[in-house]
Amino acid sequence: MLIRQVRPFDAASGEVPAHPVDLRIQGGVVTRIDAGLRPCHGEETLDGGGALAIPGLWDQHVHTGQLAQAHARLDTSGAGSVGVILELVRAELAARRETVRDPAQALIGFGHRLVDFAIQPTVPALDEATGAVPTVLIGGDAHHAWLNSAALRALGLPPRDGIVAEEEWFVLVPRLPELPGVADAVATGAAMMQRQALQRGVVGLVDLEWGRPWETWPPRAPRLRIRTGVYPEELAAAPGPTGTVLDARGLVTMGPLKVIVDGALGSHSAYTRDPYTDGHGYAGRGVLSVGPDALREALRQAKAQGLTAAVHAIGDAAAQVALDAIAAVGIDSRIEHAQMLTDEDIDRMAALGVTASVQPAHLLDDRDATEAVWPGHGTRAFRLRDLLEAGVPLALGSDAPVAPLDPWLAMAAAVHRSADERPAWHPEQQLQPRHALAASTDGVTSLQVGGVGDVVLLEGSPFADVPVGADGLMVDAAARDAAQRLREAEVLATVVAGRLESQR
């Protein structure tokens, strides 16, 4: 493929060439960047018209199976009580009865947050609203679900009064397609998900779905790059070391071992050094899902199989446990979320070469909750600037469907750190737009000869540096404007391995 008349942007320096150039991609690799290149016989040509060209964007943390179901799910986000959710469920079931949809089809919901509830959900209350329709209402942090009795029976769980959470829930997630109608929703949603991702300039996903995603992706003939994870219970079945190619086109590769050490803020289960102040949570400090010994053993086995590691740690105490194990084993690792960190944690990450895989859009939702349950500890939350300046590699993502699969939203959140009219939350941790871009491209800061042929063309450039005031902080109004430009970025075309996969 020949991409003509583009202006490649360098995220490291912020520079663009004075005049447009052409890019040639052969065998999925950029082979030449120069002005006035002539098309070869039969070569596909894309006219950039002077557009800005950036390396393809990646989302470094996605649960694709759950995201693929999102189009068919009941949206429970914003429901601040059990009563409101039950009203939504009753309305959805009533609407189904008025259509030709199969009334026995499972009802799957997603989005509520336990941290918002004054009264906790119960199975009897959901049974009263749903009857025999299998119903699974997944929390917005994906760390628990509220099931009715019909769903519990269908999935082989014993009766109970409350939710299914953490380890018990994670085991159930890959089994949801056993419920009526869910498998068809996943198949349809997977195609929709890829199309929407490509339209946003995304060329690659790190799929940390439960189960065996390395088996489900190759038959789909994906249009973008997929790096699949594996959990400890499936580790023996992993098809090869990290980087092993799993499909004919070379787009699906083996990724890291994923280990979930603690819970999440929304479920009051993130494992913290200091107790939750509102009296909720597991024993006041969250839950340690995998202890130090078990974590070290899982990492040792992964290293022996040639795998890297991705260790989920949201609370600062969980980060400490994760870093202890990583240091003991000596494995190439990432900390997933890296949401609450002390100075010591950041210094250790830098010394160990541990990547911080962070989802900036989470701070938009967790800002108020953090101040409510950990008052005075907001300085430990989403320390993007401190990580960058300490030399810790940053890899941004969404944790979709917890947040939208939208790298422009993630970059905007990293730049301004506010979802409303309030000033930035801890503005000392803001990133410049080009630094947010560099953390969104799988480690590639510029298009270069010999690099992968993944290219995104943009209308205009939203990456200009934000002015800094005398206090060393970004000017809030300018940072807000910069974030808005990122959210409104217009993707003209997305090229994956030299193939045009999306064009406006």
Order of alpha helices (4+ residues) and beta strands (2+ residues): beta-beta-beta-beta-beta-alpha-beta-alpha-beta-alpha-beta-beta-alpha-beta-alpha-alpha-beta-alpha-beta-beta-alpha-beta-alpha-beta-alpha-beta-alpha-alpha-beta-alpha-alpha-beta-alpha-beta-beta
